[in-house]
């Protein structure tokens, strides 16, 4: 070993579970971070749409060095919430239903 060599610890071969606040387990693969471009592609919308949603705090996002970042797990939960709300709006008595 040379004097500038560094010995790094070996990483586990399988992803370990990470505990979130409240004790909920999260696998490493759900900790993926998206850029604005990646979220736009993931949602199949324009980058300006994602930017407006993030800036308006309508989609879960955070900034790193002035650029928007998105946690995949939070985006997936946001999609589920949007889907549930849309299905609720189309039912009787919802925003699009009523006495017509």
C-alpha positions as CSV (number, residue, x, y, z in Angstrom):
1,X,0.0,0.0,0.0
2,X,1.4,3.4,-1.0
3,X,1.3,6.3,1.4
4,X,-1.6,8.0,-0.6
5,X,-3.7,4.9,-1.0
6,X,-7.0,5.0,0.9
7,X,-8.8,1.9,2.2
8,X,-12.6,2.3,1.7
9,X,-15.1,0.1,3.4
10,X,-16.9,-2.4,1.2
11,X,-20.5,-1.6,0.4
12,X,-23.2,-4.2,1.1
13,X,-24.1,-6.3,-2.0
14,X,-27.9,-5.8,-1.4
15,X,-29.6,-2.5,-0.7
16,X,-30.3,-1.9,2.9
17,X,-33.6,-0.5,4.2
18,X,-33.5,3.1,5.4
19,X,-35.9,4.2,8.1
20,X,-37.8,7.3,7.5
21,X,-39.2,9.5,10.3
22,X,-42.0,7.6,11.8
23,X,-40.2,4.3,11.4
24,X,-41.4,3.6,7.8
25,X,-38.9,1.6,5.8
26,X,-37.5,2.8,2.5
27,X,-35.4,0.8,0.1
28,X,-32.4,2.5,-1.5
29,X,-33.9,2.2,-5.0
30,X,-36.8,4.5,-3.9
31,X,-34.3,7.1,-2.7
32,X,-33.5,8.0,-6.3
33,X,-33.3,11.7,-7.0
34,X,-34.6,13.2,-10.3
35,X,-33.6,16.4,-12.1
36,X,-36.3,18.7,-13.6
37,X,-35.6,17.1,-17.0
38,X,-36.0,13.6,-15.7
39,X,-39.3,14.4,-14.0
40,X,-40.6,16.0,-17.2
41,X,-39.7,12.9,-19.1
42,X,-41.2,10.6,-16.3
43,X,-44.5,12.6,-16.3
44,X,-44.4,13.1,-20.1
45,X,-44.9,16.8,-19.8
46,X,-42.8,19.9,-20.7
47,X,-40.0,21.2,-18.5
48,X,-41.8,24.5,-18.1
49,X,-44.8,22.6,-16.6
50,X,-42.6,20.9,-14.1
51,X,-40.8,24.1,-13.2
52,X,-44.2,25.9,-12.6
53,X,-45.5,23.0,-10.5
54,X,-42.3,23.1,-8.4
55,X,-42.1,26.8,-8.0
56,X,-45.8,26.9,-7.1
57,X,-45.3,24.1,-4.5
58,X,-47.8,21.9,-6.3
59,X,-45.4,19.0,-6.7
60,X,-42.9,17.8,-4.0
61,X,-39.5,19.3,-4.8
62,X,-36.4,20.9,-3.2
63,X,-33.5,22.9,-4.4
64,X,-29.8,22.0,-4.4
65,X,-27.6,24.9,-5.4
66,X,-30.5,26.7,-7.0
67,X,-31.6,23.8,-9.1
68,X,-34.8,21.8,-8.6
69,X,-34.5,18.2,-7.4
70,X,-37.3,15.6,-6.9
71,X,-37.4,12.4,-4.9
72,X,-38.8,9.6,-7.0
73,X,-40.8,8.1,-4.1
74,X,-42.5,11.5,-3.4
75,X,-43.3,11.9,-7.1
76,X,-44.9,8.5,-7.2
77,X,-47.0,9.3,-4.1
78,X,-47.9,12.6,-5.7
79,X,-49.1,10.8,-8.9
80,X,-51.2,8.4,-6.8
81,X,-52.8,11.4,-4.9
82,X,-53.5,13.2,-8.2
83,X,-55.1,10.0,-9.6
84,X,-57.3,9.6,-6.6
85,X,-58.4,13.2,-6.6
86,X,-59.2,13.0,-10.3
87,X,-61.3,9.9,-9.8
88,X,-63.1,11.5,-6.9
89,X,-63.9,14.6,-9.0
90,X,-65.6,12.6,-11.7
91,X,-68.0,10.9,-9.4
92,X,-71.5,12.0,-8.4
93,X,-71.4,15.2,-6.4
94,X,-67.8,15.8,-7.5
95,X,-66.5,18.9,-9.2
96,X,-67.7,17.6,-12.6
97,X,-70.8,15.9,-11.3
98,X,-73.8,17.5,-9.8
99,X,-77.5,18.1,-10.5
100,X,-77.5,18.6,-14.1
